[in-house]
Amino acid sequence: MPALRTVPAPDVPEFSGWRASAACSGLPPAVVFARRVADAEPALRACARCPVLRQCEESVAPATSWFDGVSAGRLWRNGRPVAVEGRR
């Protein structure tokens, strides 16, 4: 698998504040909003070093928003955490 290239976050309001500090801020949306573990792995690795996990979970509210993707160190599908072997 080729290495994923990170892209700088656009200079728009949605990427200011805590989002600008998120370890995943430069990852492609297809990785952050992946539904499969293999596709989401780069985002999950980013979460392991992310300084804003709490803000991410509070803002995204994955359990109440039927979120699909990676938020706060977990992969979510339809607002439920997906079991990922070797992770919480």
C-alpha positions in Angstrom: 0.0 0.0 0.0 1.5 3.4 -0.9 2.1 5.9 1.8 -0.7 8.4 2.4 0.1 12.0 1.7 -1.2 14.5 4.1 -2.6 17.7 2.8 -2.7 21.0 4.7 -6.1 22.0 6.1 -7.7 24.8 4.2 -7.8 28.2 5.7 -11.5 28.1 6.5 -13.3 28.5 9.9 -14.1 24.8 10.2 -10.4 24.1 10.6 -9.7 26.7 13.2 -9.7 26.2 17.0 -9.3 22.7 18.2 -9.6 21.2 14.7 -6.4 22.9 13.7 -4.6 21.0 16.5 -6.1 17.6 15.6 -3.5 15.1 14.6 -5.8 14.0 11.7 -6.3 17.5 10.3 -4.1 16.8 7.2 -5.5 13.4 6.4 -7.7 12.9 3.4 -11.5 12.8 4.2 -11.7 9.3 2.8 -9.5 8.1 5.7 -11.1 10.1 8.5 -14.7 9.1 7.4 -13.8 5.5 6.5 -16.2 2.7 7.5 -13.6 -0.1 7.3 -10.9 -0.7 9.8 -8.2 -1.1 7.1 -9.1 2.2 5.5 -9.4 4.1 8.8 -6.0 2.8 10.2 -4.0 6.0 9.4 -6.7 8.1 11.3 -6.7 5.7 14.2 -2.9 6.0 14.4 -3.2 9.8 14.4 -5.6 9.6 17.3 -3.0 7.9 19.4 -0.9 11.1 19.4 -3.8 13.6 19.2 -4.0 16.4 21.9 -7.7 17.1 21.3 -9.5 13.8 21.7 -12.0 15.1 24.2 -12.9 18.1 22.1 -13.3 15.8 19.0 -15.7 13.5 20.8 -17.7 16.4 22.3 -18.0 18.2 18.9 -18.7 15.2 16.7 -20.9 13.4 19.3 -20.6 10.2 17.3 -23.1 8.2 19.4 -25.9 10.8 19.0 -25.2 11.8 15.4 -25.1 8.4 13.7 -21.5 9.2 12.8 -19.4 7.1 10.4 -15.7 7.5 10.6 -12.9 8.0 13.2 -13.5 10.3 16.2 -11.8 10.4 19.5 -9.6 7.4 18.9 -12.4 5.1 17.8 -13.9 3.9 14.5 -17.7 4.6 14.5 -20.3 3.1 12.2 -23.9 4.4 12.4 -23.0 6.0 15.8 -21.7 2.9 17.4 -18.1 2.1 18.1 -16.6 -0.7 15.9 -14.5 -3.3 17.7 -11.0 -2.9 16.4 -8.6 -5.6 17.6 -5.9 -4.4 19.8 -7.7 -1.1 20.6 -10.1 0.1 23.3 
